[in-house]
Amino acid sequence: MKPTGVIRRLDELGRITLPIELRRSFQIEEKDPLEIYVDRDCIILRKCQETDIFTGTTEDLIDFEGKKVSRSNIRKLAELAGLRIMD
């Protein structure tokens, strides 16, 4: 990991502010979801990417009842259900 040289203090609610330079570099906007990981003695923040709930792919996603599903998996599910998809 590359140190940034930036130090932030936790506030009384346990929050920190990410520097604007980091938010810009990683294209993190206000209200973007961030995943929090622990790796040994490190806390890692990662911008959430929307992924297909079945395979984790990030391409050609459709929102279905609050979940993301790729078009290719929708086709596969339709075939499993015995439906024909016309292109």
Order of alpha helices (4+ residues) and beta strands (2+ residues): alpha-beta-beta-beta-beta-alpha
